[in-house]
Amino acid sequence: MSKLFSPIKIRDLEVKNRLWVSPMCMYSCENQDGVVGDWHLVHLGSRAIGGAGMVIAEASGVNPEGRISPWCPGLWDDSQIAPWKKITDFIRAAGSTSGIQLAHAGRKGSAHRPISGTGSVPVDQGGWETYSATSEAFEGLAAPRELRADELGQLVADFAAAAKRAKTAGFDLVEIHAAHGYLLHQFLSPITNKRTDQYGGTLANRARLLLEIVAAVRQAVGDQMPVLVRFSATDYVADGWDQTQTNEVAGWCKEQGADLFDLSSGGLITGVKIPTGPGYQVDFAKSTKTATHAGVAAVGQITNSEQAEQILQDGLVDVVLVGREFLRDPYLGLRAANQLDAEVDWPWQYERGRWPNA
Protein backbone atom coordinates (compact mmCIF):
# COMPACT_ATOMS: atom_id res chain seq x y z
CA MET A 1 0.00 0.00 0.00
CA SER A 2 1.28 3.47 -0.89
CA LYS A 3 2.30 5.51 2.13
CA LEU A 4 2.31 8.68 0.02
CA PHE A 5 -1.43 8.23 -0.47
CA SER A 6 -2.26 7.21 3.09
CA PRO A 7 -4.01 9.79 5.30
CA ILE A 8 -2.34 11.64 8.15
CA LYS A 9 -4.05 13.16 11.18
CA ILE A 10 -2.58 16.16 12.99
CA ARG A 11 -4.61 17.26 15.99
CA ASP A 12 -8.21 17.39 14.69
CA LEU A 13 -7.24 17.69 11.02
CA GLU A 14 -7.15 14.64 8.76
CA VAL A 15 -5.37 15.14 5.43
CA LYS A 16 -6.14 12.61 2.71
CA ASN A 17 -2.54 12.07 1.63
CA ARG A 18 1.04 13.08 2.38
CA LEU A 19 1.86 14.81 -0.90
CA TRP A 20 1.59 18.49 -0.09
CA VAL A 21 2.18 21.67 -2.09
CA SER A 22 5.03 23.69 -0.62
CA PRO A 23 4.45 27.43 -0.18
CA MET A 24 5.90 29.27 -3.18
CA CYS A 25 5.96 33.02 -3.74
CA MET A 26 3.86 34.27 -6.64
CA TYR A 27 4.45 38.06 -6.28
CA SER A 28 1.03 38.56 -7.84
CA CYS A 29 -0.99 40.97 -5.67
CA GLU A 30 -1.07 43.59 -8.40
CA ASN A 31 -2.65 46.34 -6.29
CA GLN A 32 0.18 46.02 -3.75
CA ASP A 33 -2.37 45.85 -0.94
CA GLY A 34 -1.75 42.26 0.16
CA VAL A 35 -5.12 41.15 -1.22
CA VAL A 36 -5.16 37.96 -3.30
CA GLY A 37 -7.18 37.62 -6.48
CA ASP A 38 -7.84 35.36 -9.44
CA TRP A 39 -4.22 34.31 -9.88
CA HIS A 40 -4.09 32.78 -6.42
CA LEU A 41 -7.50 31.16 -6.81
CA VAL A 42 -6.47 29.40 -10.01
CA HIS A 43 -2.91 28.63 -8.91
CA LEU A 44 -3.81 27.12 -5.53
CA GLY A 45 -7.15 25.70 -6.63
CA SER A 46 -5.71 23.77 -9.56
CA ARG A 47 -3.28 21.94 -7.26
CA ALA A 48 -6.19 20.96 -5.05
CA ILE A 49 -8.07 19.60 -8.09
CA GLY A 50 -4.81 17.90 -9.08
CA GLY A 51 -4.73 15.62 -6.05
CA ALA A 52 -2.55 17.35 -3.47
CA GLY A 53 -3.54 16.49 0.08
CA MET A 54 -2.60 19.92 1.41
CA VAL A 55 -2.05 23.17 -0.46
CA ILE A 56 0.01 25.69 1.53
CA ALA A 57 -0.24 29.30 0.39
CA GLU A 58 2.89 31.39 0.07
CA ALA A 59 4.64 33.54 2.66
CA SER A 60 2.08 36.15 3.70
CA GLY A 61 2.97 39.23 5.68
CA VAL A 62 1.71 39.53 9.24
CA ASN A 63 2.06 43.28 8.80
CA PRO A 64 2.73 45.45 5.73
CA GLU A 65 6.48 45.53 6.41
CA GLY A 66 6.51 41.74 6.68
CA ARG A 67 6.12 41.21 2.95
CA ILE A 68 9.06 40.18 0.79
CA SER A 69 7.87 42.54 -1.92
CA PRO A 70 5.03 45.04 -2.39
CA TRP A 71 3.34 42.38 -4.56
CA CYS A 72 3.16 39.74 -1.81
CA PRO A 73 -0.03 38.80 0.05
CA GLY A 74 -0.82 39.41 3.68
CA LEU A 75 -3.18 38.81 6.57
CA TRP A 76 -2.69 41.98 8.59
CA ASP A 77 -6.10 43.48 7.80
CA ASP A 78 -9.63 42.13 7.89
CA SER A 79 -10.16 43.21 4.27
CA GLN A 80 -7.78 40.40 3.27
CA ILE A 81 -9.91 37.65 4.84
CA ALA A 82 -12.75 37.31 2.30
CA PRO A 83 -10.50 36.91 -0.78
CA TRP A 84 -8.58 34.14 1.03
CA LYS A 85 -11.90 32.56 2.10
CA LYS A 86 -12.95 32.26 -1.54
CA ILE A 87 -9.79 30.23 -2.15
CA THR A 88 -10.02 28.00 0.92
CA ASP A 89 -13.68 27.26 0.14
CA PHE A 90 -12.68 26.15 -3.35
CA ILE A 91 -9.84 23.98 -2.07
CA ARG A 92 -12.15 22.30 0.44
CA ALA A 93 -14.81 21.71 -2.23
CA ALA A 94 -12.12 20.05 -4.35
CA GLY A 95 -11.49 17.54 -1.55
CA SER A 96 -8.22 18.99 -0.35
CA THR A 97 -7.08 21.03 2.66
CA SER A 98 -5.34 24.38 2.89
CA GLY A 99 -2.61 26.03 4.91
CA ILE A 100 -0.93 29.40 4.91
CA GLN A 101 2.62 30.40 5.73
CA LEU A 102 2.69 33.39 8.09
CA ALA A 103 5.85 35.35 7.59
CA HIS A 104 7.92 38.43 8.15
CA ALA A 105 10.73 39.15 5.72
CA GLY A 106 12.73 41.45 8.00
CA ARG A 107 15.80 42.80 6.21
CA LYS A 108 14.87 40.85 3.05
CA GLY A 109 11.64 42.82 2.64
CA SER A 110 10.71 45.70 0.34
CA ALA A 111 12.45 43.89 -2.54
CA HIS A 112 11.61 43.96 -6.21
CA ARG A 113 9.80 40.98 -7.62
CA PRO A 114 11.67 39.06 -10.35
CA ILE A 115 9.98 40.85 -13.24
CA SER A 116 10.24 44.39 -11.83
CA GLY A 117 13.96 44.78 -11.16
CA THR A 118 16.58 44.08 -8.53
CA GLY A 119 17.41 45.48 -5.13
CA SER A 120 15.10 47.35 -2.77
CA VAL A 121 11.95 49.14 -3.85
CA PRO A 122 12.27 52.83 -2.86
CA VAL A 123 9.78 54.20 -0.35
CA ASP A 124 8.35 56.63 -2.92
CA GLN A 125 7.61 53.66 -5.22
CA GLY A 126 5.73 51.56 -2.68
CA GLY A 127 8.63 50.22 -0.64
CA TRP A 128 9.37 50.72 3.06
CA GLU A 129 12.17 50.93 5.58
CA THR A 130 12.97 47.39 6.68
CA TYR A 131 13.92 46.25 10.16
CA SER A 132 15.65 43.23 11.60
CA ALA A 133 17.57 41.69 14.48
CA THR A 134 20.54 43.52 13.01
CA SER A 135 21.36 46.74 11.18
CA GLU A 136 23.51 44.86 8.65
CA ALA A 137 22.07 44.66 5.14
CA PHE A 138 21.37 41.53 3.13
CA GLU A 139 23.53 41.67 0.03
CA GLY A 140 21.93 43.80 -2.67
CA LEU A 141 19.27 45.31 -0.43
CA ALA A 142 19.01 48.44 1.71
CA ALA A 143 20.27 48.27 5.28
CA PRO A 144 17.56 47.63 7.88
CA ARG A 145 16.92 49.35 11.17
CA GLU A 146 17.74 47.22 14.22
CA LEU A 147 14.62 46.48 16.23
CA ARG A 148 14.40 47.53 19.85
CA ALA A 149 13.42 44.89 22.39
CA ASP A 150 10.30 46.85 23.32
CA GLU A 151 9.04 46.59 19.72
CA LEU A 152 9.03 42.81 19.63
CA GLY A 153 5.82 42.37 21.59
CA GLN A 154 3.94 44.00 18.71
CA LEU A 155 5.48 41.51 16.28
CA VAL A 156 4.25 38.63 18.44
CA ALA A 157 0.79 40.21 18.48
CA ASP A 158 0.91 40.62 14.68
CA PHE A 159 1.60 36.91 14.16
CA ALA A 160 -1.20 35.97 16.55
CA ALA A 161 -3.69 38.33 14.87
CA ALA A 162 -2.74 37.00 11.42
CA ALA A 163 -3.25 33.44 12.67
CA LYS A 164 -6.75 34.35 13.88
CA ARG A 165 -7.54 35.83 10.49
CA ALA A 166 -6.21 32.68 8.81
CA LYS A 167 -8.63 30.60 10.85
CA THR A 168 -11.51 32.94 9.97
CA ALA A 169 -10.48 32.72 6.32
CA GLY A 170 -10.96 28.95 6.42
CA PHE A 171 -7.40 27.71 6.45
CA ASP A 172 -6.92 24.29 8.03
CA LEU A 173 -3.43 24.96 9.40
CA VAL A 174 -0.86 27.71 9.73
CA GLU A 175 2.89 27.56 9.25
CA ILE A 176 5.29 30.00 10.92
CA HIS A 177 8.15 30.87 8.58
CA ALA A 178 11.45 30.79 10.48
CA ALA A 179 13.64 29.87 7.50
CA HIS A 180 15.33 31.19 4.37
CA GLY A 181 16.93 34.23 5.96
CA TYR A 182 13.70 36.00 6.85
CA LEU A 183 13.08 37.80 10.14
CA LEU A 184 12.78 34.88 12.54
CA HIS A 185 15.81 33.20 10.97
CA GLN A 186 17.63 36.53 11.36
CA PHE A 187 16.97 36.32 15.10
CA LEU A 188 17.91 32.63 15.33
CA SER A 189 21.26 32.72 13.58
CA PRO A 190 24.39 34.00 15.38
CA ILE A 191 25.51 35.43 12.03
CA THR A 192 22.77 38.05 12.02
CA ASN A 193 21.96 38.19 15.73
CA LYS A 194 24.73 39.82 17.70
CA ARG A 195 22.35 41.50 20.12
CA THR A 196 23.22 41.97 23.78
CA ASP A 197 19.65 42.14 25.11
CA GLN A 198 17.32 39.30 26.09
CA TYR A 199 16.84 38.42 22.41
CA GLY A 200 20.51 37.84 21.65
CA GLY A 201 23.52 35.85 22.77
CA THR A 202 22.56 32.38 23.99
CA LEU A 203 20.52 29.99 21.91
CA ALA A 204 17.60 30.38 24.31
CA ASN A 205 17.71 34.15 23.85
CA ARG A 206 18.01 33.98 20.07
CA ALA A 207 15.04 31.60 19.99
CA ARG A 208 12.97 33.71 22.38
CA LEU A 209 11.04 35.64 19.72
CA LEU A 210 10.14 32.51 17.77
CA LEU A 211 8.99 30.70 20.92
CA GLU A 212 6.86 33.67 21.96
CA ILE A 213 5.28 33.65 18.50
CA VAL A 214 4.61 29.91 18.52
CA ALA A 215 2.93 30.19 21.93
CA ALA A 216 0.86 33.19 20.83
CA VAL A 217 -0.21 31.55 17.57
CA ARG A 218 -1.19 28.37 19.38
CA GLN A 219 -3.36 30.40 21.76
CA ALA A 220 -4.85 32.35 18.85
CA VAL A 221 -5.94 29.31 16.83
CA GLY A 222 -6.97 27.06 19.72
CA ASP A 223 -6.17 23.43 20.41
CA GLN A 224 -7.60 21.83 17.27
CA MET A 225 -5.71 23.59 14.45
CA PRO A 226 -2.23 22.33 13.51
CA VAL A 227 0.70 24.74 13.76
CA LEU A 228 3.80 24.10 11.66
CA VAL A 229 7.21 25.76 11.77
CA ARG A 230 9.60 25.96 8.81
CA PHE A 231 13.30 26.01 9.63
CA SER A 232 16.45 26.34 7.59
CA ALA A 233 18.46 23.52 9.16
CA THR A 234 21.81 25.12 8.32
CA ASP A 235 23.37 28.34 7.09
CA TYR A 236 26.11 26.28 5.37
CA VAL A 237 28.83 28.24 7.12
CA ALA A 238 30.95 27.65 10.21
CA ASP A 239 29.67 29.31 13.39
CA GLY A 240 26.25 29.86 11.83
CA TRP A 241 22.88 28.25 12.40
CA ASP A 242 23.07 24.47 12.17
CA GLN A 243 21.21 21.20 12.60
CA THR A 244 22.01 20.86 16.29
CA GLN A 245 20.52 24.26 17.09
CA THR A 246 17.56 23.55 14.82
CA ASN A 247 16.76 20.35 16.66
CA GLU A 248 17.04 22.00 20.07
CA VAL A 249 14.76 24.89 19.14
CA ALA A 250 12.29 22.58 17.39
CA GLY A 251 11.96 20.68 20.65
CA TRP A 252 11.20 23.92 22.46
CA CYS A 253 8.67 24.87 19.77
CA LYS A 254 6.97 21.51 20.27
CA GLU A 255 6.59 22.32 23.97
CA GLN A 256 4.89 25.61 22.97
CA GLY A 257 2.38 23.83 20.74
CA ALA A 258 4.01 23.28 17.34
CA ASP A 259 3.02 19.99 15.66
CA LEU A 260 5.18 19.49 12.60
CA PHE A 261 8.48 20.88 11.32
CA ASP A 262 9.21 21.65 7.70
CA LEU A 263 12.99 21.41 7.14
CA SER A 264 14.65 23.43 4.42
CA SER A 265 18.07 25.13 4.47
CA GLY A 266 20.08 28.24 3.61
CA GLY A 267 18.87 31.69 2.62
CA LEU A 268 20.46 33.81 5.34
CA ILE A 269 23.55 34.91 3.45
CA THR A 270 24.88 34.70 -0.08
CA GLY A 271 28.10 33.14 -1.31
CA VAL A 272 27.75 29.76 0.40
CA LYS A 273 28.07 26.42 -1.37
CA ILE A 274 24.90 24.34 -1.12
CA PRO A 275 25.35 20.67 -2.05
CA THR A 276 22.14 20.27 -4.04
CA GLY A 277 20.81 17.09 -5.60
CA PRO A 278 17.69 14.89 -5.53
CA GLY A 279 16.30 14.85 -1.99
CA TYR A 280 19.29 16.79 -0.67
CA GLN A 281 17.40 18.15 2.34
CA VAL A 282 15.64 14.97 3.44
CA ASP A 283 18.28 14.13 6.05
CA PHE A 284 17.60 17.43 7.81
CA ALA A 285 14.02 16.34 8.41
CA LYS A 286 15.12 12.89 9.56
CA SER A 287 17.49 14.43 12.10
CA THR A 288 14.79 16.66 13.57
CA LYS A 289 12.37 13.73 13.72
CA THR A 290 14.90 11.65 15.66
CA ALA A 291 15.63 14.50 18.06
CA THR A 292 12.08 15.68 18.75
CA HIS A 293 9.79 12.73 17.91
CA ALA A 294 7.54 15.33 16.28
CA GLY A 295 6.08 15.24 12.80
CA VAL A 296 8.41 16.39 10.02
CA ALA A 297 8.13 17.27 6.35
CA ALA A 298 10.88 16.75 3.78
CA VAL A 299 11.54 19.16 0.92
CA GLY A 300 14.15 19.71 -1.77
CA GLN A 301 14.28 18.35 -5.33
CA ILE A 302 11.60 15.73 -4.79
CA THR A 303 10.42 15.26 -8.35
CA ASN A 304 8.76 11.87 -8.87
CA SER A 305 6.35 9.51 -7.20
CA GLU A 306 8.80 6.67 -6.56
CA GLN A 307 11.25 9.02 -4.84
CA ALA A 308 8.53 10.54 -2.66
CA GLU A 309 7.19 7.12 -1.74
CA GLN A 310 10.62 5.83 -0.76
CA ILE A 311 11.29 8.86 1.46
CA LEU A 312 8.16 8.02 3.44
CA GLN A 313 8.75 4.27 3.45
CA ASP A 314 12.15 4.86 5.09
CA GLY A 315 10.14 5.76 8.16
CA LEU A 316 11.53 9.03 9.52
CA VAL A 317 9.49 11.50 7.46
CA ASP A 318 5.73 12.07 7.78
CA VAL A 319 4.98 14.36 4.85
CA VAL A 320 6.58 15.26 1.52
CA LEU A 321 6.38 18.89 0.41
CA VAL A 322 6.85 19.49 -3.31
CA GLY A 323 7.40 22.86 -4.93
CA ARG A 324 8.80 23.14 -8.44
CA GLU A 325 7.36 19.85 -9.66
CA PHE A 326 3.89 21.12 -8.75
CA LEU A 327 4.65 24.23 -10.81
CA ARG A 328 5.46 21.99 -13.76
CA ASP A 329 2.43 19.77 -13.25
CA PRO A 330 -0.53 20.94 -11.15
CA TYR A 331 -2.01 17.42 -11.47
CA LEU A 332 1.03 15.75 -9.99
CA GLY A 333 -1.07 14.16 -7.25
CA LEU A 334 -3.35 12.33 -9.69
CA ARG A 335 -0.40 11.28 -11.83
CA ALA A 336 1.60 10.02 -8.82
CA ALA A 337 -1.36 8.00 -7.56
CA ASN A 338 -1.64 6.32 -10.94
CA GLN A 339 2.06 5.53 -11.00
CA LEU A 340 1.90 4.01 -7.51
CA ASP A 341 -1.34 2.09 -8.18
CA ALA A 342 -3.07 4.01 -5.41
CA GLU A 343 -6.83 4.30 -5.61
CA VAL A 344 -7.84 7.95 -5.22
CA ASP A 345 -10.92 10.00 -5.98
CA TRP A 346 -10.82 12.16 -9.08
CA PRO A 347 -12.91 15.29 -9.56
CA TRP A 348 -16.07 13.98 -11.20
CA GLN A 349 -15.59 16.49 -13.99
CA TYR A 350 -12.26 14.80 -14.85
CA GLU A 351 -13.30 11.14 -14.48
CA ARG A 352 -13.18 10.48 -18.22
CA GLY A 353 -9.53 11.55 -18.16
CA ARG A 354 -8.40 8.77 -15.82
CA TRP A 355 -5.45 6.76 -17.05
CA PRO A 356 -6.66 3.40 -18.37
CA ASN A 357 -4.63 1.39 -15.83
CA ALA A 358 -5.76 3.44 -12.81
Residue pairs with C-beta under 8 A, 6 or more apart in sequence:
1 342
2 309
2 337
2 340
2 341
2 342
3 18
3 309
3 312
3 313
4 17
4 18
4 19
4 305
4 308
4 309
4 312
4 320
4 336
4 340
4 342
5 17
5 18
5 19
5 336
5 337
5 340
5 342
5 344
6 17
6 18
7 14
7 15
7 16
7 17
7 53
8 14
8 15
8 17
8 18
8 53
8 295
8 318
8 319
9 15
10 173
10 226
10 259
10 260
10 295
11 223
11 224
11 225
11 226
11 259
12 224
12 225
13 97
13 172
13 173
13 224
13 225
13 226
15 53
15 54
15 97
15 172
16 53
16 95
16 96
16 97
16 344
17 51
17 52
17 53
17 333
17 344
18 53
18 312
18 318
18 319
18 320
19 51
19 52
19 53
19 308
19 320
19 322
19 332
19 333
19 336
20 52
20 53
20 54
20 55
20 56
20 297
20 319
20 320
20 321
20 322
21 44
21 47
21 52
21 54
21 55
21 56
21 321
21 322
21 323
21 326
22 56
22 299
22 321
22 322
22 323
22 326
23 56
23 57
23 58
23 59
23 99
23 100
23 101
23 175
23 177
24 58
24 323
24 326
24 327
25 58
25 59
25 68
25 72
26 39
26 40
26 43
26 58
27 68
27 69
27 71
27 72
27 113
27 114
27 115
28 36
28 37
28 39
28 40
28 71
29 35
29 36
29 37
29 71
29 72
29 73
30 37
30 71
32 70
32 71
32 126
33 79
34 60
34 61
34 64
34 67
34 72
34 73
34 74
34 75
34 76
34 77
34 80
35 73
35 79
35 80
35 83
36 73
36 80
36 83
36 84
36 87
37 83
40 57
40 73
40 83
40 87
41 86
41 87
41 90
44 55
44 57
44 87
44 91
44 98
45 87
45 90
45 91
45 94
46 330
46 331
47 55
47 96
47 326
47 330
47 333
48 55
48 90
48 91
48 94
48 95
48 96
48 98
49 94
49 330
49 331
49 347
49 350
50 326
50 329
50 330
50 331
50 332
50 333
50 334
51 331
51 332
51 333
51 334
51 335
51 336
51 337
51 344
52 96
52 326
52 332
52 333
53 96
53 97
53 333
54 96
54 97
54 98
54 99
54 172
54 173
54 319
55 91
55 96
55 97
55 98
55 99
56 98
56 99
56 100
56 101
56 173
56 175
56 321
57 73
57 84
57 87
57 98
57 99
57 100
57 101
57 171
58 72
58 73
58 101
59 68
59 72
59 101
59 103
59 105
59 177
59 182
60 72
60 73
60 74
60 75
60 100
60 101
60 102
60 103
60 162
61 67
61 72
61 73
61 74
61 75
61 76
61 103
61 104
61 105
62 74
62 75
62 76
62 102
62 103
62 104
62 155
62 158
62 159
62 161
62 162
63 74
63 76
63 104
63 155
63 158
64 74
64 76
64 128
65 104
65 109
65 110
65 128
65 129
65 130
65 131
66 74
66 76
66 103
66 104
66 105
66 109
66 158
66 183
67 73
67 74
67 105
67 109
67 110
68 103
68 105
68 108
68 109
68 111
68 182
69 109
69 110
69 111
69 112
69 113
69 116
69 121
70 110
70 121
70 126
70 127
71 113
71 116
73 80
74 80
74 162
75 81
75 84
75 100
75 102
75 162
75 165
75 166
75 169
76 158
76 161
76 162
78 165
80 165
80 169
81 165
81 168
81 169
82 169
84 100
84 166
84 169
84 170
84 171
85 168
85 169
85 170
87 98
88 98
88 169
88 170
88 171
88 172
89 170
91 97
91 98
92 98
92 170
94 347
95 345
95 347
97 172
97 173
98 170
98 171
98 172
98 173
99 171
99 172
99 173
99 174
99 175
99 228
100 166
100 169
100 171
100 174
100 175
101 174
101 175
101 176
101 177
101 230
102 159
102 162
102 163
102 166
102 174
102 175
102 176
102 177
102 217
103 176
103 177
103 182
103 183
104 155
104 158
104 159
104 177
104 182
104 183
104 184
105 111
105 130
105 182
105 183
106 130
106 131
106 132
106 133
106 144
106 182
106 183
106 184
106 186
107 130
107 131
107 132
107 134
107 136
107 137
107 138
107 141
107 143
107 144
107 183
107 186
107 192
108 130
108 138
108 141
108 181
108 182
109 128
109 130
110 120
110 121
110 127
110 128
110 129
110 130
110 141
110 142
111 119
111 120
111 121
111 141
112 118
112 119
112 120
112 121
118 140
119 140
119 141
119 142
120 127
120 130
120 141
120 142
121 127
123 129
129 142
129 144
129 145
130 141
130 142
130 144
130 145
131 144
131 145
131 146
131 147
131 151
132 144
132 145
132 146
132 147
132 183
132 186
132 192
133 146
133 147
133 183
133 186
133 187
133 192
133 193
133 195
133 199
133 200
134 144
134 146
134 186
134 192
134 193
134 194
134 195
135 143
135 144
135 145
135 146
136 143
136 144
136 192
137 143
137 144
138 181
138 269
138 270
139 269
139 270
139 271
140 270
146 195
147 155
149 197
149 198
149 199
152 199
152 209
152 212
155 183
155 209
155 213
156 209
156 212
156 213
156 216
157 216
159 176
159 213
159 216
159 217
160 213
160 216
160 217
160 219
160 220
161 220
163 174
163 216
163 217
163 220
163 221
164 220
164 221
166 174
166 221
167 174
167 220
167 221
167 222
167 225
172 225
172 226
173 225
173 226
173 227
173 228
174 217
174 221
174 225
174 226
174 227
174 228
175 227
175 228
175 229
175 230
175 262
176 184
176 210
176 213
176 214
176 217
176 227
176 228
176 229
176 230
176 258
177 184
177 230
178 184
178 185
178 188
178 210
178 229
178 230
178 231
178 232
179 185
179 230
179 231
179 232
179 262
179 264
179 265
179 267
180 230
180 232
180 264
180 266
180 267
180 268
181 232
181 266
181 267
181 268
181 269
182 267
184 209
184 210
184 213
185 192
185 231
185 232
185 241
185 267
185 268
186 192
186 193
186 268
187 193
187 199
187 206
187 207
187 208
187 209
187 210
188 206
188 207
188 210
188 241
188 245
188 249
189 206
189 235
189 240
189 241
189 268
190 206
190 239
190 240
190 241
191 235
191 237
191 239
191 240
191 241
191 268
191 269
192 268
193 199
193 200
193 206
194 200
195 201
195 205
198 205
198 208
199 205
199 206
199 208
199 209
200 206
203 245
203 248
203 249
207 249
207 252
210 229
210 249
210 253
211 249
211 252
211 253
211 256
214 227
214 229
214 253
214 256
214 257
214 258
215 256
215 257
217 227
217 257
218 227
218 256
218 257
218 258
221 227
226 259
226 260
227 257
227 258
227 259
228 258
228 259
228 260
228 261
228 262
228 297
229 250
229 253
229 258
229 260
229 261
229 262
230 261
230 262
230 263
230 264
231 246
231 249
231 250
231 261
231 262
231 263
231 264
231 288
232 241
232 246
232 264
232 265
232 266
232 267
232 268
233 242
233 243
233 246
233 263
233 264
233 265
233 281
233 284
233 287
233 288
234 240
234 241
234 242
234 243
234 246
234 265
234 266
234 284
235 241
235 242
235 266
235 268
235 269
235 272
236 265
236 266
236 272
236 273
236 274
237 269
237 272
240 268
240 269
241 268
243 284
243 287
243 288
246 263
246 284
246 287
246 288
247 287
247 288
247 291
247 292
248 291
250 258
250 261
250 288
250 291
250 292
250 294
251 291
251 292
251 294
253 261
254 292
254 294
258 294
259 294
259 295
260 294
260 295
260 296
260 297
260 318
260 319
261 285
261 288
261 292
261 294
261 295
261 296
261 297
262 296
262 297
262 299
262 321
263 281
263 284
263 285
263 288
263 296
263 297
263 298
263 299
264 281
264 284
264 299
264 300
265 274
265 281
265 284
265 300
266 272
266 274
274 280
276 300
276 301
277 301
278 301
278 302
278 303
278 307
279 298
279 300
279 301
279 302
279 307
279 311
280 300
280 301
281 298
281 299
281 300
281 301
282 298
282 300
282 302
282 311
282 317
284 298
285 296
285 297
285 298
285 299
285 316
285 317
286 296
286 298
286 314
286 316
286 317
288 294
288 296
289 295
289 296
289 316
289 317
289 318
290 316
295 318
295 319
296 316
296 317
296 318
296 319
297 317
297 318
297 319
297 320
297 321
298 311
298 317
298 319
298 320
298 321
299 320
299 321
299 322
299 323
302 308
302 311
302 320
302 321
302 322
302 325
303 322
303 324
303 325
304 325
304 336
304 339
305 335
305 336
305 337
305 339
305 340
306 339
306 340
308 320
308 322
308 336
309 340
311 317
311 320
312 318
312 320
322 332
325 332
326 332
329 335
333 344
334 344
334 346
334 350
336 342
337 343
337 344
337 358
338 354
338 355
338 357
338 358
343 358
346 353
346 354
